[in-house]
Amino acid sequence: MRFPLTAEEEAFSRQVRQFCADRLPSRLAEKVAAGVDLDRDDYVGWQQTLADGGLLCGAWPRGHGGKGWTPLQSYLFDEECSLAGAPWLLPFGVNYVGPVIFTFGSEEQVARYLPGILDATTFWCQGYSEPEAGSDLASLKTRAVRDGDHYVVNGAKIWTTMAHWADRMFCLVRTAADGKPQAGISFLLIDMKAPGVTVRPIVSMEGRHHLNEVVFEEVRVPVADRVGEENAGWAIAKFLLGNERLLVAEIGKQKRTLRLIRQSLEFLADGGVRLAGAAWARERLAELDARLIALEWTALRTVRMAEIAAPAPAAVSMLKIRGSELEQALTEFAFEVLGPAGLRYDPLLGLDDAEPVAVRRNGAVARYLWARCVTIYGGSNEVQRNIIARSLLAV
Ligand SMILES: Cc1cc2nc3c(=O)[nH]c(=O)nc-3n(C[C@H](O)[C@H](O)[C@H](O)COP(=O)(O)OP(=O)(O)OC[C@H]3O[C@@H](n4cnc5c(N)ncnc54)[C@H](O)[C@@H]3O)c2cc1C
């Protein structure tokens, strides 16, 4: 049974599906399906194609170059792109700093920074976490000291996704040390090419380089690149974290993984018996399928309600917990079905055309290893459980 959509919503889904069928390069979709490590051009090229079709910033208000999509349209857009095999849509410009700039920024900032997000020519990264400030973000220590019409920034950020490709970072800095920690934070837009910015790679468990440490030594940032008032950055930081939350369960991506598992089960055999017919595989597949359907309905109900009022934080936390746990279970099963063959892994292998699509083990292993982190980023699952507990116990 399908979640009820209006005729307009069905038409919208069809339109995005058609766009992907026409414009998503098949080689790129193959790389995504095979779990090949994508490069900067893969991500940016696809974002520019979406921009060209007027779809990249569809959720933005019309007055700022968007189409004023409803939350449900954003959900359907994400689902169709994922099912078509598109790369991850980098959220840093489109979903994070863009809405911050048109909500809190000056007219000059709107004119200067939004065009590069709308046409995907500026690559942004997110400088929130620090070595001693992750879940407890308000304890961040990177300092920005005023010097005339500049701030001088010193400190370090960590786990900065794709900072090595970024042109700019939106960054939380400490501009006051007294009072509540939240009250001394400002929101700066930093040029990644400025003197004193050093980006150091962090290679993650699956052997690839997406993450970085970013060090600031006497980096001069114009005061004109502060968004909002000095020491008022915490409210902006929280506004930004609230964006995209509704898509947190990544249903389209989960459906795509399940589809890949079904293909593997059809293809693989054990002792002459196709795995698709093996009781253990069918049971596990049915369980994961049921979890995905339940999550999809819960996500869609939450998104539908978001058209009327912002969803309760606990509802979004539940989506994050269930979505990330399901992603780990799916990627684990995709890896398991490959048996010992799954152990051969080369993180930097490109597309291996000789390997049957249904059993591209490299992708299954990469996805399995990568998915260990999904219960950490975007607010760890322990922290999400605290949010749910607080709302239930009203403490
Ligand atoms: C793949 C990946 C990409 C990331 N990309 C970015 C990025 O681009 N930009 C950026 O700024 N950050 C990024 N992060 C950082 C991410 O936001 C932090 O990892 C996350 O906030 C957790 O912080 P931490 O790693 O410092 O862990 P900690 O906060 O030190 O937590 C360690 C453990 O303690 C638990 N814990 C902490 N506090 C509590 C509590 N109050 N109650 C119960 N348990 C608790 C946590 O759940 C966790 O298990 C990324 C992280 C990952 C893994």
The ligand as an SDF file (V2000), in Angstrom:
LIG
                    3D

 53 58  0  0  0  0  0  0  0  0999 V2000
   31.2270   11.0580    8.9780 C   0  0  0  0  0  0  0  0  0  0  0  0
   31.1630   12.3010    9.7950 C   0  0  0  0  0  0  0  0  0  0  0  0
   31.0730   13.5230    9.1800 C   0  0  0  0  0  0  0  0  0  0  0  0
   31.0500   14.6900    9.9360 C   0  0  0  0  0  0  0  0  0  0  0  0
   31.0340   15.9090    9.2950 N   0  0  0  0  0  0  0  0  0  0  0  0
   31.0820   17.0450   10.0300 C   0  0  0  0  0  0  0  0  0  0  0  0
   31.1690   18.3190    9.3860 C   0  0  0  0  0  0  0  0  0  0  0  0
   31.1880   18.4220    8.1500 O   0  0  0  0  0  0  0  0  0  0  0  0
   31.2470   19.4200   10.1550 N   0  0  0  0  0  0  0  0  0  0  0  0
   31.2320   19.3660   11.5280 C   0  0  0  0  0  0  0  0  0  0  0  0
   31.2640   20.4090   12.1640 O   0  0  0  0  0  0  0  0  0  0  0  0
   31.1760   18.1620   12.1720 N   0  0  0  0  0  0  0  0  0  0  0  0
   31.1060   17.0070   11.4600 C   0  0  0  0  0  0  0  0  0  0  0  0
   31.0740   15.7920   12.0940 N   0  0  0  0  0  0  0  0  0  0  0  0
   31.1940   15.7480   13.5510 C   0  0  0  0  0  0  0  0  0  0  0  0
   29.9330   15.3140   14.2660 C   0  0  0  0  0  0  0  0  0  0  0  0
   29.0130   16.3590   14.3100 O   0  0  0  0  0  0  0  0  0  0  0  0
   30.3800   14.8380   15.6580 C   0  0  0  0  0  0  0  0  0  0  0  0
   31.1210   13.6560   15.4820 O   0  0  0  0  0  0  0  0  0  0  0  0
   29.2020   14.5690   16.5640 C   0  0  0  0  0  0  0  0  0  0  0  0
   28.5660   15.7570   16.9090 O   0  0  0  0  0  0  0  0  0  0  0  0
   29.6600   13.8390   17.8620 C   0  0  0  0  0  0  0  0  0  0  0  0
   30.6720   14.5520   18.4790 O   0  0  0  0  0  0  0  0  0  0  0  0
   32.0630   13.8590   18.8820 P   0  0  0  0  0  0  0  0  0  0  0  0
   32.5680   13.0910   17.7030 O   0  0  0  0  0  0  0  0  0  0  0  0
   32.9380   14.9130   19.4390 O   0  0  0  0  0  0  0  0  0  0  0  0
   31.6870   12.8050   19.9860 O   0  0  0  0  0  0  0  0  0  0  0  0
   31.4080   13.1140   21.5280 P   0  0  0  0  0  0  0  0  0  0  0  0
   30.4720   14.2590   21.6420 O   0  0  0  0  0  0  0  0  0  0  0  0
   32.7210   13.2060   22.2400 O   0  0  0  0  0  0  0  0  0  0  0  0
   30.6520   11.7920   21.9690 O   0  0  0  0  0  0  0  0  0  0  0  0
   31.3600   10.5730   22.2460 C   0  0  0  0  0  0  0  0  0  0  0  0
   30.3350    9.5530   22.6830 C   0  0  0  0  0  0  0  0  0  0  0  0
   29.6750    9.9980   23.8770 O   0  0  0  0  0  0  0  0  0  0  0  0
   28.2680   10.0190   23.6920 C   0  0  0  0  0  0  0  0  0  0  0  0
   27.7030   11.1840   24.3830 N   0  0  0  0  0  0  0  0  0  0  0  0
   28.1250   12.4740   24.3060 C   0  0  0  0  0  0  0  0  0  0  0  0
   27.3350   13.2750   25.0560 N   0  0  0  0  0  0  0  0  0  0  0  0
   26.3820   12.4780   25.5970 C   0  0  0  0  0  0  0  0  0  0  0  0
   25.2680   12.7150   26.4630 C   0  0  0  0  0  0  0  0  0  0  0  0
   24.9830   13.9390   26.9080 N   0  0  0  0  0  0  0  0  0  0  0  0
   24.4980   11.6540   26.8130 N   0  0  0  0  0  0  0  0  0  0  0  0
   24.7740   10.3990   26.3500 C   0  0  0  0  0  0  0  0  0  0  0  0
   25.8310   10.1160   25.5510 N   0  0  0  0  0  0  0  0  0  0  0  0
   26.6130   11.1340   25.1630 C   0  0  0  0  0  0  0  0  0  0  0  0
   28.0600   10.1490   22.1950 C   0  0  0  0  0  0  0  0  0  0  0  0
   26.8200    9.6210   21.8070 O   0  0  0  0  0  0  0  0  0  0  0  0
   29.2300    9.3200   21.6570 C   0  0  0  0  0  0  0  0  0  0  0  0
   28.8820    7.9700   21.6370 O   0  0  0  0  0  0  0  0  0  0  0  0
   31.0880   14.6150   11.3530 C   0  0  0  0  0  0  0  0  0  0  0  0
   31.1670   13.3660   11.9730 C   0  0  0  0  0  0  0  0  0  0  0  0
   31.2110   12.2160   11.2120 C   0  0  0  0  0  0  0  0  0  0  0  0
   31.3140   10.8910   11.9210 C   0  0  0  0  0  0  0  0  0  0  0  0
  1  2  1  0
  2  3  1  0
  2 52  2  0
  3  4  2  0
  4  5  1  0
  4 50  1  0
  5  6  2  0
  6  7  1  0
  6 13  1  0
  7  8  2  0
  7  9  1  0
  9 10  1  0
 10 11  2  0
 10 12  1  0
 12 13  2  0
 13 14  1  0
 14 15  1  0
 14 50  1  0
 15 16  1  0
 16 17  1  0
 16 18  1  0
 18 19  1  0
 18 20  1  0
 20 21  1  0
 20 22  1  0
 22 23  1  0
 23 24  1  0
 24 25  2  0
 24 26  1  0
 24 27  1  0
 27 28  1  0
 28 29  2  0
 28 30  1  0
 28 31  1  0
 31 32  1  0
 32 33  1  0
 33 34  1  0
 33 48  1  0
 34 35  1  0
 35 36  1  0
 35 46  1  0
 36 37  1  0
 36 45  1  0
 37 38  2  0
 38 39  1  0
 39 40  1  0
 39 45  2  0
 40 41  1  0
 40 42  2  0
 42 43  1  0
 43 44  2  0
 44 45  1  0
 46 47  1  0
 46 48  1  0
 48 49  1  0
 50 51  2  0
 51 52  1  0
 52 53  1  0
M  END
$$$$
